[in-house]
């Protein structure tokens, strides 16, 4: 009945006392019960269902949480067996699937309903009656219990997918490869402004129509920054020679020209009708564009080198500025001296972004020698967590609908990263630019971004998703919500 080699191995595993009896009784044995202790039941089940030759490699199975060998399907199947055989009454999966290694076999971690206890497959307790473990109503025609039905019908969490390729690419000839400039901005009316050499071009995202707003070549000047007002009808253009042109896009007319800076204007930021400008002359100047040109201008002095980053907080009460002196300064609306100074960065601070979700939360990124994204509580002045990105941080932008932010990078990765806050885990990594990704702007709906680089291309990416539960609610205190 048994082969000689098999009997020899079987006898070697037995004790000396039992070997003789086993040999004497080998002719009378009628069956063999195999040892199941070292078997992987989940792998055997999958192999029997699909065939071992059709399974993907182990590396692919481990990488994909929904693939055989370590995903949600195995958890559901395991819980289904426990419900029907052991009466554990598991109705839903809690927590992500996780694997742990025990010797050379892999076991799934039990769900929280089991409280850390994995029941054995075989038990020597008295048999349990089927009607005690399966509480199925008489009219239910299903062969499985109610908890198992709830387990199978539980909604599956949709996996978020971010496309690794841009949905649109535009040529941008003469787009400068200069870290200290800000040449791309996206208006609230869905119009993109881009500074190319001595010209400013407007691209309408709804009609894809391109128009040239201004040309400074006759003045021997070049565009160094662009910024839209909050309403999206006025655009400010900073120049190499230090003056700022303010244009009304609706009538395609320059409404004012602001002077005062003695060097190029690389950073602009609007706060209502107040325009803040940062220059290579180390000063920040603030002007109300509704007042005459000879009105006194508020000058902020705190940086020792070029100002390359400016952002107003969402409430319009605080201004954050970053400079080539590695400093991040916070200015009050009514103060001419910085109220907070942060010196943790060891390279130029151009990337600045205020969180739209948490009051007083500010993110900043450092240049090549720093490579870190740092978070600050500007209400208390305390630093929070930080992450080393491994490359120069050029720009930052928060999502409007979720607690995520996107960063663009230069030396040496030239990549775009999407982060989840506060865990600071990477959601996606996007590549495509061959030069530093120096420019970044967020679409008015908050779902797409546009990035620009010295490779003279503008690339559009869908990185943020609008939350299904996000709905704009109208306050009953707002007198303009309805007419009576």
Secondary structure, DSSP 8 states (H G I E B T S, - for coil): ---HHHHHHHHHHS-HHHHHHHHHHGGG--------TT--HHHHHHHHHH-GGGS--HHHHHH-TTSTTSSHHHHHHHHHHHHHHH-----S--S---EEEETTEEEE---GGGTT----SS--S----HHHH----TT---SS-HHHHHHHHS---------SS-SEEEE-TT----TT-B-EEE-TTSEEEEEETTEEEEEETTT--EEEEEE-GGGT--EEEEEE-TTSSEEEEEETTS-EEEEETTTTEEEEEE---SS-EEEEEEETTEEEEEETTSEEEEEETTS-TTS--EEEE--SS-EEEEEE-TTSSEEEEEETTS-EEEEETT-SS-SEEE---SS-EEEEEE-SSSTTEEEEEE-TTT-EEEEEETTTTEEEEEEE-SS-EEEEEE-SSSSEEEEEE-TTT-EEEEEETTTTEEEEEEE--SS-EEEEEE-TTSSEEEEEETTTEEEEEE-----TT------TT-TTS---
